[in-house]
Amino acid sequence: MPADPLSETLFALADPTRRAILARLSTGEATVNELAEPFAMSLPAVSKHLKVLERAKLISRSRSAQWRPCRLEPAPLKAVDSWVGDYRKLWEQRLDRLEDYLATLQSTSGGKGETP
C-alpha cells in the first residue's frame, strides 16, 4: 500500500543527507556528481537518496544530452508547511490561554509573584 504524500515527504526529510541535498538544490539545478561532492559516500549511495527524494516528489530530473540535472520541487514542502501551520496555530492558542491564566493568577495574588 503506497504511503500518503505527506508521509512520503516527511520520510524523505527525516534524513540529514537528503535535507542537505535539498538545501543545495534550493540554490539551483545540480548533477548527481555535484550533489555528491560534499559527502563522504559513493555515487550509488547518493543516487539512493535522490530516488527517495524523487519518489516524494521533492526533486525532479530532466535530461539534456548527457547531463541529467536535478531540481527542487517545492510543492510537497508547501504541504508540510501547511500541515505544521495547523499545529502552530493550535499551540499558539494554547499558549495564549496559558498566558491569560497566568496573568489572572498574578493579578489575584496581588502581583507579588505568589502562586495559589
N, C-alpha and C positions, 0 to 999 in steps of 0.2 A: 504494500500500500504506500503510495507516494506521500511524503510529508507535505504539509501546507506550506505556502510560500514564506510565511513569517518564520516558521521553524527552520526551513532551509537557510534563510538569511542569517538567523541567529546562530545556527550551527557553523556557518561559514565565518562569521565574525568572531567566534569563540577562540580562534587560533591567532596568536600574535603575529605569526609569519604572514598569514592571509591579510590581517589588518595592515601590516607594513606594505604589502603589495598594493592594497587599495590606496594607501596614502601616497605611494609613488605614482600610481595611475591618476591620482587627483591633479597631478601637475601636467599630465598629457599622456598620449599613447606611448607604449614601450613594447619591445620584443621580449621574448622569453629570456634571451641572454641578458638583456639589460635589467630585467626584473631579478634575475638570479645573482647578479654581481655582488650585492651586499650580504648574501647569505652563504654560510659555510655548508652548502648542501649540493647534491648533484642536480643536473638539469631534469632528470626524471622525477626527482622529489619536488622540485618547483612546479613541474608540469602537473603533478597530482594536486597540488594546492590550487593551481589555475583551473583544473577541472571542477573542483569543489566550488570555486567562485563562479565559474560559468554555469554550473548546474543551479546555483542560487540566483542566477541572472544578474549578478553583481558586476560581471565583466562580459564583454563580447570580443570576438576575434574576427578580423577580416583578413582578406588575402589580397596582397598587391605584389604580383610576381612571386619572388621567393620570400618576401617579407610578410610576416603574419603578426601585425600589431595587435596588442590587447588594449582595450579602452574601458574605462569605468562607466557603468550604467547606474545612474543614481536612483531610479525608481524604487528598488527594494529598500534602499536606505531611507527614503521618504516614508515608506510604510512602517519601518521600525520607529522612526521619529514620531509618527502619528500615534502608534501604539504606546510608546513611552510617554508621550504627551498626555494621554488619558490618565495614566498613573500619576504623572506630575501634578495635574490638576487636583486629583483626589488627595494627594499628600499635602499640597498647599492649603486646601480647605481644612484638612485635619489640623495642620499646624496653626492656621489662623484661629480655629476654635480653641486650641490649647492655649494660645497666646491670650485670647479673650478670657478664658477661665483663670489663667494665672494673674491677669490684671485684676479680675474680680476678687481673687483671694488676697491680693496685695492691698486692695482698697478696703476690704473688710477688716484687715488686721491693722489698719491704721498706718500702712506704709512703712512699718518697722522691719519688713523683711521676714516676719514670723510666718510660719505655716501652721494651719489649724491642727 
